[in-house]
C-alpha cells in the first residue's frame, strides 16, 4: 500500500502534560473550580452571620478545591509517567487510502470514516476514533510530507470534520 504521509514521534512529557491538562482533566478542573467558588461563597455568607467555625471549614474546602483543580494535570501526568506508559518508543502513523498506526510493534488499521473528532493543540493533534481510541500526530514529526500538506489531504478526506476544526480554532483564538 502506498502511503502519502508518515508521522513519527516519541511521546514527550510536554505532550503528555498538555493532553492530560486539556483532555483528561478539563472537566475535573472545571468541577474543582465550581466547588471552590461555591465553598468560598458559603464561607462569606457564614462570616456575615458570624459562624466563624463553619466559615473556617468552608474556607478550607475552598482552598482544597482550588489546590486540587490546579494540581490535577501535573498529578495525572506524573501518574501516567510513573505507570510506565511513556517510554522512548517511536510511534509511526502512515496515511494513504487507510491509516496504519504502529505502536510497540502492534499495527492497527483505521478508515477515515472512523474518525469522530479532531482536536488541535499546541504540541500535537488528536484524531479521535470512537470514544476510546485516538491517533496522536506531532506537527514536527512528518517524515514523509509536511504538516500543511497533511491537513489539506485530511480536508479532502473528511470535509465534515474540517468545518468543526475551523470553528474550534476560531473559538480558541478569540478566547486567548
C-alpha positions as CSV (number, residue, x, y, z in Angstrom):
1,X,0.0,0.0,0.0
2,X,1.3,3.5,-0.9
3,X,1.4,6.0,1.9
4,X,1.3,9.7,1.2
5,X,2.1,10.9,4.7
6,X,4.1,9.4,7.6
7,X,4.2,10.9,11.1
8,X,6.9,9.6,13.5
9,X,7.2,10.9,17.1
10,X,8.1,9.9,20.6
11,X,5.6,10.9,23.2
12,X,7.2,13.7,25.3
13,X,6.5,14.9,28.8
14,X,5.2,18.2,27.4
15,X,2.8,16.4,25.1
16,X,1.6,14.3,28.0
17,X,1.1,17.3,30.2
18,X,-0.9,19.1,27.5
19,X,-3.0,16.0,26.8
20,X,-3.9,15.4,30.4
21,X,-4.5,19.1,31.1
22,X,-6.7,19.8,28.0
23,X,-8.4,16.4,27.5
24,X,-8.4,14.3,30.7
25,X,-8.5,16.9,33.4
26,X,-10.5,19.6,31.7
27,X,-13.9,18.7,33.2
28,X,-12.4,17.8,36.6
29,X,-10.7,21.1,36.8
30,X,-13.9,22.9,36.0
31,X,-15.7,21.0,38.7
32,X,-13.0,21.8,41.2
33,X,-13.3,25.5,40.3
34,X,-17.1,25.3,40.8
35,X,-16.7,23.6,44.1
36,X,-14.1,26.2,45.2
37,X,-16.3,29.1,44.2
38,X,-19.4,27.6,46.0
39,X,-17.4,26.9,49.2
40,X,-15.9,30.4,49.1
41,X,-19.4,32.0,48.7
42,X,-20.8,29.9,51.5
43,X,-17.8,30.8,53.6
44,X,-18.5,34.5,53.1
45,X,-22.2,34.0,53.9
46,X,-21.4,32.2,57.2
47,X,-18.9,35.0,58.1
48,X,-21.7,37.5,57.6
49,X,-23.9,35.5,60.0
50,X,-20.9,35.3,62.4
51,X,-20.5,31.5,62.3
52,X,-16.7,31.6,62.2
53,X,-16.2,27.8,62.8
54,X,-18.3,26.9,59.8
55,X,-16.6,29.6,57.8
56,X,-13.2,28.2,58.6
57,X,-14.3,24.7,57.5
58,X,-15.8,26.1,54.2
59,X,-12.7,28.2,53.6
60,X,-10.6,25.1,54.0
61,X,-12.8,23.2,51.5
62,X,-12.5,26.2,49.1
63,X,-8.7,26.1,49.3
64,X,-8.6,22.3,48.8
65,X,-10.8,22.6,45.8
66,X,-8.5,25.3,44.3
67,X,-5.4,23.2,45.0
68,X,-6.9,20.1,43.5
69,X,-8.0,21.9,40.4
70,X,-4.6,23.4,39.8
71,X,-2.7,20.3,40.5
72,X,-4.8,17.8,38.6
73,X,-2.9,18.0,35.2
74,X,0.5,17.6,36.9
75,X,-0.6,14.7,39.1
76,X,-2.2,12.9,36.2
77,X,0.9,13.3,34.1
78,X,3.1,12.1,36.9
79,X,0.8,9.1,37.5
80,X,0.8,8.2,33.8
81,X,4.6,8.7,33.6
82,X,5.3,6.6,36.7
83,X,3.0,3.9,35.5
84,X,5.4,3.3,32.6
85,X,3.1,4.5,29.9
86,X,5.7,6.8,28.5
87,X,8.7,5.1,27.0
88,X,11.1,6.3,24.4
89,X,9.4,4.4,21.7
90,X,8.8,5.8,18.2
91,X,5.1,5.7,17.2
92,X,4.5,5.7,13.4
93,X,1.3,6.8,11.8
94,X,1.0,6.4,8.0
95,X,-1.8,7.9,5.8
96,X,-2.8,6.5,2.5
97,X,-6.1,5.0,1.4
98,X,-6.4,3.9,5.1
99,X,-4.5,4.8,8.2
100,X,-1.8,2.5,9.7
101,X,-0.8,3.1,13.3
102,X,2.3,1.2,14.5
103,X,2.9,1.3,18.3
104,X,5.1,-1.0,20.3
105,X,5.3,-3.4,17.3
106,X,1.5,-3.7,17.0
107,X,-0.2,-2.5,13.8
108,X,-3.7,-1.1,13.8
109,X,-5.6,-0.1,10.7
110,X,-8.3,2.6,10.6
111,X,-10.6,4.1,8.0
112,X,-11.0,7.8,7.7
113,X,-14.8,7.5,8.3
114,X,-14.0,6.0,11.8
115,X,-12.6,9.4,12.9
116,X,-15.2,11.1,15.1
117,X,-13.5,14.3,16.1
118,X,-10.2,16.2,15.7
119,X,-8.5,18.3,18.3
120,X,-5.6,20.6,17.5
121,X,-3.3,21.6,20.4
122,X,0.0,23.5,20.6
123,X,2.3,20.5,20.6
124,X,0.2,17.8,18.9
125,X,-3.1,17.0,17.3
126,X,-5.6,14.2,18.1
127,X,-7.7,12.3,15.6
128,X,-10.4,10.6,17.8
129,X,-11.6,7.2,16.8
130,X,-14.8,6.3,18.7
131,X,-14.9,7.1,22.4
132,X,-11.7,5.2,23.5
133,X,-9.1,5.3,20.7
134,X,-7.1,8.2,19.3
135,X,-4.3,8.8,16.9
136,X,-1.8,11.4,18.0
137,X,0.1,13.5,15.5
138,X,3.2,15.7,16.1
139,X,3.3,18.7,13.8
140,X,7.1,18.4,13.5
141,X,7.0,14.6,13.2
142,X,6.3,14.3,9.4
143,X,9.0,12.2,7.8
144,X,7.0,11.9,4.6
145,X,5.0,15.0,3.6
146,X,4.6,18.0,5.9
147,X,2.0,19.3,8.3
148,X,0.3,21.8,6.0
149,X,0.0,19.3,3.1
150,X,-1.3,16.7,5.5
151,X,-4.2,19.0,6.7
152,X,-5.1,19.7,3.1
153,X,-5.1,16.0,2.4
154,X,-7.2,15.4,5.5
155,X,-9.6,18.2,4.5
156,X,-10.3,16.3,1.2
157,X,-10.9,13.0,3.1
158,X,-13.2,14.4,5.8
159,X,-14.6,17.9,4.9
160,X,-17.3,17.5,7.5
161,X,-14.7,17.3,10.3
162,X,-12.7,20.1,8.8
163,X,-15.6,22.6,9.3
164,X,-15.6,21.7,13.0
165,X,-11.9,22.2,13.3
166,X,-12.1,25.7,11.8
167,X,-14.8,26.6,14.4
168,X,-12.8,25.2,17.3
169,X,-9.7,27.2,16.2
170,X,-11.6,30.5,15.9
171,X,-13.1,30.0,19.3
172,X,-9.7,29.3,20.8
173,X,-8.2,32.4,19.1
174,X,-11.0,34.7,20.5
175,X,-10.6,33.2,24.0
176,X,-6.9,33.7,24.0
